[in-house]
Amino acid sequence: GRIQVGNLSGALAANQYQYIPATYAHQISNPGFEPLTYLSFIITDPFTQHGTELVKE
């Protein structure tokens, strides 16, 4: 896949991750033939000790 954060972009290989602050404009695309299986988001919450993890499959 490819990832673009602001004016920076690059390849995002299988099993790699990229930290993206919530205030940054970003785009994740999949130009290849392999399906994009899932995206995982970890959202920190100042009111809980460990934050919240959301996973879409």
Kinemage of the C-alpha trace (Angstrom):
@kinemage 1
@onewidth
@group {chain A} dominant
@subgroup {mainchain}
@vectorlist {calphas} color= white
{ca gly a 1} P 0.000 0.000 0.000
{ca arg a 2} L 0.903 3.666 -0.086
{ca ile a 3} L 0.545 6.252 2.620
{ca gln a 4} L 0.506 10.027 2.369
{ca val a 5} L 0.719 12.291 5.421
{ca gly a 6} L 0.726 15.991 4.596
{ca asn a 7} L 3.206 16.389 1.719
{ca leu a 8} L 5.191 13.246 2.657
{ca ser a 9} L 4.394 9.903 1.033
{ca gly a 10} L 5.858 6.439 0.710
{ca ala a 11} L 5.267 2.718 0.539
{ca leu a 12} L 3.615 0.860 3.398
{ca ala a 13} L 4.527 -2.845 3.279
{ca ala a 14} L 2.709 -5.742 4.903
{ca asn a 15} L 2.956 -5.790 8.706
{ca gln a 16} L 4.294 -2.230 8.848
{ca tyr a 17} L 2.642 0.595 10.721
{ca gln a 18} L 2.817 4.367 10.721
{ca tyr a 19} L 1.940 6.719 13.550
{ca ile a 20} L -0.325 9.513 12.300
{ca pro a 21} L -1.398 12.262 14.711
{ca ala a 22} L -5.134 12.906 14.548
{ca thr a 23} L -4.667 16.505 13.410
{ca tyr a 24} L -2.682 15.558 10.251
{ca ala a 25} L -4.444 15.059 6.922
{ca his a 26} L -3.615 11.578 5.631
{ca gln a 27} L -4.539 9.058 2.953
{ca ile a 28} L -3.904 5.318 2.736
{ca ser a 29} L -4.282 3.667 -0.671
{ca asn a 30} L -3.841 0.168 -2.037
{ca pro a 31} L -2.475 0.308 -5.613
{ca gly a 32} L -1.571 -3.405 -5.697
{ca phe a 33} L -3.558 -6.560 -6.356
{ca glu a 34} L -3.507 -7.844 -2.760
{ca pro a 35} L -6.610 -6.853 -0.784
{ca leu a 36} L -6.179 -4.528 2.168
{ca thr a 37} L -7.157 -6.795 5.053
{ca tyr a 38} L -7.546 -4.393 7.963
{ca leu a 39} L -6.623 -1.091 9.513
{ca ser a 40} L -5.999 -0.784 13.223
{ca phe a 41} L -6.470 2.456 15.122
{ca ile a 42} L -5.259 3.119 18.639
{ca ile a 43} L -6.944 6.147 20.141
{ca thr a 44} L -5.532 7.459 23.376
{ca asp a 45} L -8.066 8.674 25.869
{ca pro a 46} L -6.888 10.983 28.664
{ca phe a 47} L -9.669 9.678 30.924
{ca thr a 48} L -8.592 6.000 30.847
{ca gln a 49} L -5.284 4.401 31.725
{ca his a 50} L -4.745 2.434 28.505
{ca gly a 51} L -6.785 4.287 25.870
{ca thr a 52} L -9.086 2.522 23.430
{ca glu a 53} L -8.184 0.212 20.554
{ca leu a 54} L -10.466 -0.073 17.515
{ca val a 55} L -9.864 -2.735 14.867
{ca lys a 56} L -11.715 -3.088 11.554
{ca glu a 57} L -11.379 -6.325 9.594
